[in-house]
Amino acid sequence: MLRLPRAIVMEDGINLIGFGKFQYVLFFIAGLSWLTDAMEILLLSYLTLVVGCEWNLSISKQALVVTAVFIGMLIGAPIWGIISDKYGRRLGYLLATGVTLVFSVASAFSPDYFFLIITRGLVGVGLGGSHIPFALLAEFLPTKQRAYVLGLVQFFWALGSGLEAVLALTVFSLYNDKDNWRLLVGLTAIPALISLLCYPAVPESFRFYMNSGREDKAHELLSKAAVWNKAPAPTTPIVSILEDNRGRIVELFKSNFLRLTLLVCVCWFISSFVYYGMVLLPRERSQDVSHQINCHHLNLSSPTRSAICYRVSKQEAIEVLITAGSEVPGVILTIVFIELLGRRGALAMEYLIGAVITGLLMLCLSNSIELLFLSAVRAIFTGTFQALCVYTPEAYPTHIRATAFGVAISSSRLGGVLSPFVVDFVMTKTTIGGLGVYGLVAFLGVILSAFLPYSHSKMKETLSISEKKVLLEETLI
């Protein structure tokens, strides 16, 4: 007679409670964090040009506003990851969201350029923690639903991009005042406020409790989740291992994780570098005399750019909405690719498609075709983020999962720091050269993604050999 096991692993505990109301709440919170991130990033496209005109800033000083935010994110992401792994996901979420909100509002009252740089940089530090609720959601998702649910979170990024475009158009159209950008910055901070108000609903990580030796709290949380999902709570003991190395960044670069960490970080960098190039190009097109990517270079020194302050026209807002909306089919396509090709296969395929379309942008194209190709590349590279967001938390064990995610996000922000300089400086001299850089970087992603290890769908855990033997013995007939 077959008897039930006297112990199960954490992955099985999550699978037993199933998918339901508990995960829906986490899905909304993770999505809201993604939406906040998108709106604060897309805000920079409008903020830099409006403030640049009003305060008579050079292009390099405008670019520094963007750079400050990404440097802040680069610094903040591993810090929040370490805090989340060492002291819990809830604390990391609270601190990161609070920093984002406080300094986002403060930046709306910037009296000068220096104050704006400092406050926006600190907003970036806060935004570096936007991955925490995403990692938390991943830890509570059953194996069967994880890939497509994590993929659906990416819709919130597209929603945030579209909302920021509409918000900018509305504010600049209705309030013809030199300080209207301050109103835009303040309104953009609203999602961060809502995220902070959601804090009481954010649970601690079940896996964090188990790995920090608080099994009673873990079982209590799992029982609560089971009640919410109307599922039976696990009654058998759950096997884990007490980890003393929680949140230690050095663990990522030890021999057993070194290859994985380097490849994951470079792939995140590639996705961000190309993605933000495609985000910034439509803005620069609107500032070019011909309103498109010139066959030779972008002419950003036209009289219209320097004579009047930049405002969002209806055409520009529509173009931003089109490119942001293109991310929706990109998300759907990635879900299909993951199901058919797996995590690594989906990533490699999307890098390849992105490289090919970027190459096609080097041709002299009509305005509409050019916008279509820009939207396609943006959609594809949104998909690469999605594939990496599914892959990364699965590839690392609980005690360094948020830290690893934070380091990966930092790598992506480095790509965000460098990409504007390609658009603003390289492409003003040679469009083909600039697009060639993006195309070659995308193709490098095809090669590197093929070498990524660990591609199955279960969360990686840290059971010792002796524990595995015990678990095996207890499940024998």
BELLINQUI-V485097 format. One record per residue. RES is the residue in three letters. OMEGA is omega in whole degrees, 0 to 359 (none if undefined). D_CENTER is the distance of its C-alpha to the mean C-alpha in Angstrom with 2 decimals. Layout:
((RES/OMEGA/D_CENTER) (RES/OMEGA/D_CENTER))
//
This chain:
((MET/181/49.43) (LEU/178/45.65) (ARG/181/44.40) (LEU/179/40.91) (PRO/178/39.00) (ARG/179/39.44) (ALA/177/35.91) (ILE/177/32.51) (VAL/186/29.21) (MET/180/26.09) (GLU/179/24.51) (ASP/177/27.74) (GLY/178/27.70) (ILE/179/24.40) (ASN/181/25.78) (LEU/181/28.97) (ILE/174/27.56) (GLY/183/25.91) (PHE/182/23.38) (GLY/186/24.21) (LYS/181/24.02) (PHE/180/22.46) (GLN/178/19.32) (TYR/178/19.34) (VAL/179/19.11) (LEU/178/16.17) (PHE/179/14.46) (PHE/182/15.13) (ILE/177/13.98) (ALA/179/10.55) (GLY/179/10.40) (LEU/177/11.83) (SER/177/9.30) (TRP/179/6.58) (LEU/177/9.67) (THR/179/10.52) (ASP/182/7.58) (ALA/182/8.39) (MET/180/12.03) (GLU/179/12.21) (ILE/181/10.81) (LEU/175/13.06) (LEU/184/15.79) (LEU/179/16.27) (SER/181/17.66) (TYR/185/20.44) (LEU/185/20.90) (THR/183/21.63) (LEU/179/24.25) (VAL/179/25.95) (VAL/179/26.27) (GLY/178/27.11) (CYS/185/29.99) (GLU/182/31.16) (TRP/177/31.27) (ASN/182/32.32) (LEU/175/29.53) (SER/179/29.44) (ILE/180/26.61) (SER/178/25.77) (LYS/175/25.61) (GLN/179/23.36) (ALA/181/20.98) (LEU/176/21.19) (VAL/177/19.70) (VAL/182/16.45) (THR/181/16.86) (ALA/180/17.52) (VAL/182/14.20) (PHE/175/12.30) (ILE/176/15.00) (GLY/178/14.54) (MET/179/10.88) (LEU/179/12.25) (ILE/187/14.98) (GLY/186/13.41) (ALA/179/10.75) (PRO/179/13.69) (ILE/180/16.00) (TRP/177/14.23) (GLY/179/13.74) (ILE/179/17.46) (ILE/182/18.52) (SER/179/16.85) (ASP/185/18.56) (LYS/186/21.77) (TYR/176/22.30) (GLY/182/20.21) (ARG/183/16.91) (ARG/180/18.64) (LEU/178/19.63) (GLY/179/16.28) (TYR/182/14.83) (LEU/183/17.96) (LEU/182/18.03) (ALA/180/14.47) (THR/178/14.79) (GLY/178/18.34) (VAL/179/17.64) (THR/183/15.17) (LEU/185/17.87) (VAL/186/20.86) (PHE/172/19.94) (SER/177/18.48) (VAL/181/21.90) (ALA/182/23.73) (SER/177/22.42) (ALA/180/24.04) (PHE/183/27.34) (SER/178/27.01) (PRO/182/30.61) (ASP/184/29.87) (TYR/182/27.49) (PHE/180/27.38) (PHE/179/26.43) (LEU/179/23.62) (ILE/181/22.19) (ILE/183/22.44) (THR/179/20.98) (ARG/175/17.99) (GLY/179/17.38) (LEU/171/17.58) (VAL/178/15.17) (GLY/177/12.70) (VAL/178/13.87) (GLY/180/13.18) (LEU/176/9.63) (GLY/178/9.21) (GLY/182/9.84) (SER/181/7.23) (HIS/186/6.59) (ILE/179/10.38) (PRO/177/11.17) (PHE/178/8.98) (ALA/179/11.05) (LEU/177/14.00) (LEU/180/13.85) (ALA/182/13.78) (GLU/180/16.80) (PHE/182/18.74) (LEU/173/18.40) (PRO/184/21.50) (THR/186/21.37) (LYS/185/22.44) (GLN/192/19.76) (ARG/187/16.68) (ALA/186/15.52) (TYR/177/15.96) (VAL/177/14.88) (LEU/177/11.41) (GLY/182/11.44) (LEU/177/12.71) (VAL/182/9.90) (GLN/176/8.27) (PHE/181/11.47) (PHE/176/10.50) (TRP/178/8.20) (ALA/178/11.43) (LEU/179/13.52) (GLY/178/12.15) (SER/179/12.76) (GLY/179/16.16) (LEU/181/17.07) (GLU/178/16.62) (ALA/179/18.87) (VAL/180/21.41) (LEU/180/21.39) (ALA/179/22.06) (LEU/181/24.78) (THR/183/26.37) (VAL/183/26.51) (PHE/179/27.83) (SER/185/30.27) (LEU/184/31.74) (TYR/182/31.82) (ASN/185/33.50) (ASP/184/33.42) (LYS/180/32.40) (ASP/183/30.26) (ASN/178/28.38) (TRP/179/25.14) (ARG/177/25.47) (LEU/179/25.54) (LEU/179/22.38) (VAL/180/20.56) (GLY/180/22.09) (LEU/179/21.22) (THR/181/17.54) (ALA/184/17.63) (ILE/178/18.88) (PRO/177/15.71) (ALA/176/15.30) (LEU/179/18.97) (ILE/178/18.62) (SER/179/15.92) (LEU/178/18.47) (LEU/178/21.23) (CYS/185/19.53) (TYR/180/19.82) (PRO/182/23.16) (ALA/182/21.70) (VAL/179/19.10) (PRO/171/20.86) (GLU/179/20.93) (SER/175/19.84) (PHE/181/22.84) (ARG/177/22.13) (PHE/178/21.95) (TYR/182/25.32) (MET/183/26.82) (ASN/177/25.85) (SER/173/27.14) (GLY/180/30.44) (ARG/184/30.27) (GLU/180/31.21) (ASP/178/32.89) (LYS/180/29.75) (ALA/180/27.82) (HIS/177/30.58) (GLU/179/30.81) (LEU/180/27.14) (LEU/177/27.42) (SER/177/30.60) (LYS/179/29.02) (ALA/179/26.24) (ALA/178/29.07) (VAL/179/31.01) (TRP/182/28.17) (ASN/182/27.78) (LYS/180/31.60) (ALA/177/31.59) (PRO/178/33.90) (ALA/178/32.66) (PRO/179/33.08) (THR/179/36.46) (THR/177/36.42) (PRO/179/35.21) (ILE/184/31.73) (VAL/173/31.71) (SER/178/29.33) (ILE/180/29.85) (LEU/182/29.82) (GLU/177/27.50) (ASP/184/28.54) (ASN/182/25.82) (ARG/173/22.90) (GLY/179/20.16) (ARG/185/22.02) (ILE/180/19.89) (VAL/179/22.99) (GLU/182/22.80) (LEU/186/19.92) (PHE/171/22.35) (LYS/190/25.40) (SER/184/27.01) (ASN/180/25.66) (PHE/188/21.94) (LEU/181/22.33) (ARG/180/22.04) (LEU/184/19.03) (THR/181/17.18) (LEU/181/18.21) (LEU/179/17.30) (VAL/182/13.82) (CYS/180/13.17) (VAL/179/14.82) (CYS/176/13.00) (TRP/178/9.52) (PHE/182/11.60) (ILE/181/13.17) (SER/181/10.34) (SER/182/9.05) (PHE/182/12.79) (VAL/182/13.92) (TYR/183/11.31) (TYR/171/11.94) (GLY/179/15.55) (MET/176/15.77) (VAL/184/14.35) (LEU/183/16.97) (LEU/177/19.80) (PRO/178/20.68) (ARG/181/21.11) (GLU/175/23.38) (ARG/182/25.22) (SER/180/26.19) (GLN/179/27.68) (ASP/181/29.59) (VAL/184/33.21) (SER/182/32.89) (HIS/174/29.56) (GLN/177/28.25) (ILE/181/27.33) (ASN/181/30.79) (CYS/181/32.25) (HIS/180/32.84) (HIS/174/30.59) (LEU/178/28.87) (ASN/184/31.52) (LEU/181/29.77) (SER/181/33.03) (SER/180/34.62) (PRO/183/36.90) (THR/181/34.85) (ARG/185/31.87) (SER/186/34.00) (ALA/183/36.53) (ILE/178/34.49) (CYS/183/31.41) (TYR/173/28.32) (ARG/182/27.74) (VAL/177/25.69) (SER/179/28.07) (LYS/180/28.01) (GLN/180/27.57) (GLU/179/24.54) (ALA/179/22.89) (ILE/179/23.79) (GLU/178/22.31) (VAL/179/18.92) (LEU/179/19.20) (ILE/181/20.20) (THR/177/17.35) (ALA/179/14.81) (GLY/180/16.93) (SER/180/16.86) (GLU/181/13.34) (VAL/176/15.13) (PRO/176/17.46) (GLY/177/14.77) (VAL/181/13.20) (ILE/180/16.83) (LEU/181/17.79) (THR/177/15.19) (ILE/178/16.51) (VAL/180/19.94) (PHE/180/19.24) (ILE/179/17.97) (GLU/184/21.13) (LEU/190/23.36) (LEU/185/22.12) (GLY/184/20.08) (ARG/183/16.69) (ARG/180/18.01) (GLY/178/20.10) (ALA/181/17.44) (LEU/180/15.33) (ALA/180/18.61) (MET/182/19.78) (GLU/175/16.85) (TYR/181/17.06) (LEU/179/20.78) (ILE/180/20.65) (GLY/179/18.34) (ALA/180/20.81) (VAL/181/23.75) (ILE/176/22.66) (THR/176/21.79) (GLY/179/25.32) (LEU/178/26.79) (LEU/178/25.48) (MET/179/27.98) (LEU/175/30.77) (CYS/187/32.39) (LEU/175/31.07) (SER/183/31.80) (ASN/184/29.46) (SER/179/28.53) (ILE/179/27.96) (GLU/179/25.88) (LEU/178/23.60) (LEU/180/23.48) (PHE/177/22.44) (LEU/179/19.74) (SER/181/18.34) (ALA/179/18.72) (VAL/179/16.87) (ARG/178/13.91) (ALA/182/14.09) (ILE/183/14.46) (PHE/166/11.55) (THR/178/9.26) (GLY/179/11.10) (THR/174/10.54) (PHE/182/6.78) (GLN/179/8.26) (ALA/178/11.05) (LEU/178/9.42) (CYS/176/7.62) (VAL/186/11.25) (TYR/190/12.98) (THR/180/11.72) (PRO/178/12.76) (GLU/189/15.84) (ALA/184/16.90) (TYR/177/17.47) (PRO/188/20.00) (THR/190/19.53) (HIS/175/20.93) (ILE/186/18.30) (ARG/181/15.33) (ALA/176/13.31) (THR/179/14.66) (ALA/178/13.64) (PHE/180/10.00) (GLY/178/10.32) (VAL/178/12.20) (ALA/178/9.88) (ILE/178/7.06) (SER/178/10.28) (SER/179/11.29) (SER/181/8.51) (ARG/175/9.50) (LEU/174/12.99) (GLY/177/12.50) (GLY/178/11.52) (VAL/187/14.69) (LEU/186/16.91) (SER/180/16.10) (PRO/181/17.81) (PHE/175/20.89) (VAL/181/21.30) (VAL/188/21.27) (ASP/186/23.45) (PHE/182/25.86) (VAL/186/26.07) (MET/173/25.99) (THR/179/28.63) (LYS/180/30.92) (THR/179/30.04) (THR/181/27.71) (ILE/179/28.45) (GLY/180/27.65) (GLY/179/24.24) (LEU/177/23.30) (GLY/177/24.89) (VAL/180/22.56) (TYR/180/19.49) (GLY/180/21.44) (LEU/178/22.53) (VAL/178/19.13) (ALA/180/17.92) (PHE/175/21.13) (LEU/177/20.60) (GLY/178/17.52) (VAL/183/20.06) (ILE/186/22.28) (LEU/182/19.98) (SER/179/18.24) (ALA/182/21.81) (PHE/179/22.35) (LEU/177/19.52) (PRO/171/21.41) (TYR/184/21.11) (SER/179/20.05) (HIS/195/21.61) (SER/181/20.05) (LYS/175/21.27) (MET/178/19.55) (LYS/179/21.03) (GLU/188/23.46) (THR/177/26.00) (LEU/176/29.42) (SER/179/32.32) (ILE/181/35.01) (SER/179/37.50) (GLU/179/35.30) (LYS/177/34.75) (LYS/179/38.55) (VAL/181/39.13) (LEU/178/36.75) (LEU/180/38.47) (GLU/184/41.89) (GLU/178/41.08) (THR/179/40.05) (LEU/179/43.24) (ILE/none/45.86))
//
